[in-house]
Amino acid sequence: MILLGLTGSIGMGKSTVAAMFVGAGVPLFDADAEVHAMQGPGGVLLPAIEAVFPGSTSERGVDRAKLGAMVFGKPEEMARLEAIVHPAVEARRRAFLRRHRFHRLVVVDVPLLFETGGWRKVDAVAVVSAPSAIQRRRVLRRPGMTEEKFRAILKLQMPDWEKRRRADFIIPTGCPRSRTAAAVRSLTTCLRTRGVRYCRTCGKLFSIPRRPGSIRPRVTGLSKSAVLN
Protein backbone atom coordinates (compact mmCIF):
# COMPACT_ATOMS: atom_id res chain seq x y z
CA MET A 1 0.00 0.00 0.00
CA ILE A 2 1.08 3.55 -0.82
CA LEU A 3 -0.36 6.08 1.60
CA LEU A 4 -0.68 9.55 0.08
CA GLY A 5 -1.36 12.50 2.35
CA LEU A 6 -3.58 15.17 0.78
CA THR A 7 -3.54 18.64 2.28
CA GLY A 8 -3.90 22.30 1.48
CA SER A 9 -4.81 25.59 3.12
CA ILE A 10 -8.36 26.91 3.39
CA GLY A 11 -9.91 27.82 0.05
CA MET A 12 -7.36 25.95 -2.04
CA GLY A 13 -9.83 23.42 -3.48
CA LYS A 14 -8.80 20.36 -1.50
CA SER A 15 -12.36 19.02 -1.31
CA THR A 16 -12.66 19.20 -5.09
CA VAL A 17 -9.39 17.32 -5.53
CA ALA A 18 -10.41 14.74 -2.92
CA ALA A 19 -13.58 14.06 -4.89
CA MET A 20 -11.46 13.52 -7.99
CA PHE A 21 -9.40 10.86 -6.22
CA VAL A 22 -12.59 9.13 -5.09
CA GLY A 23 -13.88 9.31 -8.66
CA ALA A 24 -10.70 7.55 -9.75
CA GLY A 25 -11.51 4.69 -7.41
CA VAL A 26 -8.98 5.58 -4.71
CA PRO A 27 -10.08 4.90 -1.10
CA LEU A 28 -9.98 8.22 0.75
CA PHE A 29 -10.09 8.94 4.47
CA ASP A 30 -11.59 12.39 5.09
CA ALA A 31 -10.48 13.63 8.51
CA ASP A 32 -12.85 16.62 8.44
CA ALA A 33 -15.83 14.43 7.61
CA GLU A 34 -14.97 12.14 10.51
CA VAL A 35 -14.77 15.09 12.89
CA HIS A 36 -18.16 16.39 11.74
CA ALA A 37 -19.70 12.95 12.22
CA MET A 38 -18.28 12.58 15.73
CA GLN A 39 -19.45 16.09 16.66
CA GLY A 40 -22.86 15.84 15.01
CA PRO A 41 -26.16 14.60 16.48
CA GLY A 42 -25.43 11.60 18.68
CA GLY A 43 -21.71 11.97 18.01
CA VAL A 44 -19.31 10.01 20.19
CA LEU A 45 -17.32 13.11 21.14
CA LEU A 46 -20.24 15.15 22.46
CA PRO A 47 -20.00 14.05 26.12
CA ALA A 48 -16.27 14.74 26.30
CA ILE A 49 -16.57 18.13 24.59
CA GLU A 50 -19.49 19.18 26.78
CA ALA A 51 -17.57 18.20 29.91
CA VAL A 52 -14.65 20.45 29.00
CA PHE A 53 -16.63 23.20 27.25
CA PRO A 54 -20.03 23.41 29.00
CA GLY A 55 -22.84 24.77 26.85
CA SER A 56 -21.08 24.07 23.55
CA THR A 57 -23.27 21.10 22.57
CA SER A 58 -26.94 20.18 22.28
CA GLU A 59 -29.05 17.35 20.87
CA ARG A 60 -28.14 18.73 17.45
CA GLY A 61 -24.45 18.21 18.13
CA VAL A 62 -21.68 20.72 18.65
CA ASP A 63 -22.68 24.36 18.33
CA ARG A 64 -19.75 25.39 16.20
CA ALA A 65 -20.28 29.10 16.82
CA LYS A 66 -20.28 28.67 20.60
CA LEU A 67 -17.38 26.24 20.61
CA GLY A 68 -15.44 28.46 18.24
CA ALA A 69 -15.89 31.43 20.56
CA MET A 70 -14.50 29.33 23.42
CA VAL A 71 -11.34 28.21 21.63
CA PHE A 72 -10.63 30.63 18.78
CA GLY A 73 -7.53 32.70 19.53
CA LYS A 74 -6.97 30.81 22.79
CA PRO A 75 -4.10 28.35 22.32
CA GLU A 76 -4.60 26.58 25.65
CA GLU A 77 -8.29 25.99 25.03
CA MET A 78 -7.63 24.90 21.46
CA ALA A 79 -5.09 22.39 22.76
CA ARG A 80 -7.71 20.97 25.15
CA LEU A 81 -10.14 20.52 22.27
CA GLU A 82 -7.49 18.92 20.07
CA ALA A 83 -6.64 16.49 22.89
CA ILE A 84 -10.23 15.23 22.62
CA VAL A 85 -10.57 15.22 18.85
CA HIS A 86 -7.20 14.10 17.50
CA PRO A 87 -6.98 10.68 19.24
CA ALA A 88 -10.50 9.83 18.07
CA VAL A 89 -9.67 10.77 14.47
CA GLU A 90 -6.47 8.74 14.62
CA ALA A 91 -8.38 5.67 15.82
CA ARG A 92 -10.77 5.95 12.87
CA ARG A 93 -7.87 6.49 10.46
CA ARG A 94 -6.21 3.28 11.60
CA ALA A 95 -9.46 1.36 11.25
CA PHE A 96 -9.90 2.75 7.73
CA LEU A 97 -6.39 1.67 6.74
CA ARG A 98 -6.98 -1.82 8.07
CA ARG A 99 -10.12 -2.11 5.94
CA HIS A 100 -8.29 -0.94 2.80
CA ARG A 101 -4.86 -2.46 3.40
CA PHE A 102 -4.92 -4.48 0.17
CA HIS A 103 -5.38 -1.44 -2.09
CA ARG A 104 -2.35 -0.23 -4.03
CA LEU A 105 -3.07 3.45 -3.27
CA VAL A 106 -4.95 5.07 -0.38
CA VAL A 107 -5.37 8.80 0.28
CA VAL A 108 -5.75 10.47 3.67
CA ASP A 109 -7.27 13.95 3.44
CA VAL A 110 -6.02 15.98 6.41
CA PRO A 111 -6.22 19.81 6.40
CA LEU A 112 -3.46 20.27 8.99
CA LEU A 113 -1.24 17.40 7.85
CA PHE A 114 2.01 19.31 8.31
CA GLU A 115 0.90 21.30 11.35
CA THR A 116 -0.07 18.20 13.36
CA GLY A 117 2.88 16.03 12.26
CA GLY A 118 0.67 13.77 10.16
CA TRP A 119 3.16 13.90 7.28
CA ARG A 120 5.33 11.45 9.25
CA LYS A 121 2.64 8.79 8.85
CA VAL A 122 2.37 8.86 5.04
CA ASP A 123 4.62 7.84 2.16
CA ALA A 124 4.25 11.10 0.23
CA VAL A 125 2.35 14.38 0.41
CA ALA A 126 0.29 16.10 -2.27
CA VAL A 127 -0.47 19.77 -1.63
CA VAL A 128 -3.44 21.44 -3.31
CA SER A 129 -2.57 25.03 -4.17
CA ALA A 130 -3.91 28.11 -5.93
CA PRO A 131 -2.86 31.78 -6.13
CA SER A 132 -3.62 33.76 -2.99
CA ALA A 133 -6.07 36.07 -4.76
CA ILE A 134 -8.17 33.10 -5.86
CA GLN A 135 -7.93 31.58 -2.39
CA ARG A 136 -9.15 34.80 -0.76
CA ARG A 137 -12.04 35.16 -3.20
CA ARG A 138 -13.20 31.60 -2.59
CA VAL A 139 -13.05 31.88 1.19
CA LEU A 140 -14.83 35.23 1.46
CA ARG A 141 -17.73 33.81 -0.55
CA ARG A 142 -18.50 31.42 2.29
CA PRO A 143 -21.52 32.26 4.48
CA GLY A 144 -20.50 34.07 7.66
CA MET A 145 -16.88 34.47 6.60
CA THR A 146 -15.17 37.81 7.23
CA GLU A 147 -11.71 39.21 6.57
CA GLU A 148 -10.96 38.97 10.28
CA LYS A 149 -11.94 35.30 10.46
CA PHE A 150 -9.99 34.56 7.30
CA ARG A 151 -6.82 36.15 8.68
CA ALA A 152 -7.23 34.30 11.98
CA ILE A 153 -7.58 30.96 10.18
CA LEU A 154 -4.49 31.64 8.07
CA LYS A 155 -2.47 32.27 11.25
CA LEU A 156 -3.29 28.73 12.39
CA GLN A 157 -2.13 27.20 9.12
CA MET A 158 1.32 26.75 7.64
CA PRO A 159 1.81 29.25 4.79
CA ASP A 160 1.02 27.87 1.34
CA TRP A 161 4.55 28.54 0.09
CA GLU A 162 5.97 26.42 2.90
CA LYS A 163 3.54 23.59 2.21
CA ARG A 164 4.54 23.68 -1.46
CA ARG A 165 8.21 23.62 -0.50
CA ARG A 166 7.71 20.53 1.64
CA ALA A 167 5.34 18.73 -0.75
CA ASP A 168 6.22 15.75 -2.91
CA PHE A 169 3.50 16.69 -5.41
CA ILE A 170 1.63 19.92 -6.07
CA ILE A 171 -1.87 19.79 -7.54
CA PRO A 172 -2.99 23.14 -9.03
CA THR A 173 -6.56 24.40 -8.71
CA GLY A 174 -6.16 28.01 -9.81
CA CYS A 175 -6.62 26.83 -13.36
CA PRO A 176 -9.27 25.14 -15.53
CA ARG A 177 -10.87 22.21 -13.75
CA SER A 178 -9.79 19.92 -16.59
CA ARG A 179 -6.14 20.62 -15.82
CA THR A 180 -6.64 19.79 -12.15
CA ALA A 181 -8.43 16.57 -13.08
CA ALA A 182 -5.57 15.66 -15.44
CA ALA A 183 -3.06 16.18 -12.63
CA VAL A 184 -5.02 13.89 -10.33
CA ARG A 185 -5.35 11.18 -12.99
CA SER A 186 -1.66 11.38 -13.80
CA LEU A 187 -0.59 11.19 -10.18
CA THR A 188 -2.98 8.32 -9.46
CA THR A 189 -1.74 6.31 -12.44
CA CYS A 190 1.92 6.94 -11.70
CA LEU A 191 1.67 5.99 -8.04
CA ARG A 192 -0.31 2.84 -8.81
CA THR A 193 2.07 1.67 -11.51
CA ARG A 194 5.45 2.98 -10.38
CA GLY A 195 5.06 3.71 -6.70
CA VAL A 196 6.46 6.87 -5.18
CA ARG A 197 9.15 6.88 -7.85
CA TYR A 198 6.68 8.21 -10.39
CA CYS A 199 7.08 9.24 -14.00
CA ARG A 200 8.91 12.58 -14.18
CA THR A 201 7.53 13.26 -17.66
CA CYS A 202 3.95 13.06 -16.39
CA GLY A 203 4.87 15.23 -13.46
CA LYS A 204 6.19 18.00 -15.68
CA LEU A 205 3.32 17.70 -18.12
CA PHE A 206 0.63 18.14 -15.47
CA SER A 207 2.50 20.49 -13.13
CA ILE A 208 2.76 18.13 -10.20
CA PRO A 209 6.57 18.00 -9.85
CA ARG A 210 8.43 16.32 -7.09
CA ARG A 211 9.89 18.90 -4.71
CA PRO A 212 13.62 18.14 -4.39
CA GLY A 213 13.95 20.53 -1.43
CA SER A 214 11.73 18.45 0.87
CA ILE A 215 13.14 18.43 4.39
CA ARG A 216 11.97 14.91 5.13
CA PRO A 217 13.37 11.61 3.87
CA ARG A 218 11.67 9.79 1.03
CA VAL A 219 9.70 6.68 1.97
CA THR A 220 9.11 3.99 -0.61
CA GLY A 221 6.26 2.21 1.16
CA LEU A 222 4.60 1.34 4.45
CA SER A 223 5.30 -1.99 6.01
CA LYS A 224 2.38 -4.21 6.97
CA SER A 225 3.04 -3.53 10.64
CA ALA A 226 3.01 0.22 10.08
CA VAL A 227 -0.40 -0.02 8.43
CA LEU A 228 -1.96 -2.26 11.04
CA ASN A 229 -0.57 -0.62 14.19
PyMOL commands that set and color helices and strands:
alter all, ss='L'
color gray80, all
select helices_A, chain A and resi 14-23+31-39+46-52+64-71+75-99+118-121+132-140+147-156+160-166+177-194+200-205+224-228
alter helices_A, ss='H'
color red, helices_A
select strands_A, chain A and resi 2-7+28-30+57-58+61-62+105-109+124-129+169-172
alter strands_A, ss='S'
color yellow, strands_A
deselect
rebuild
show_as cartoon
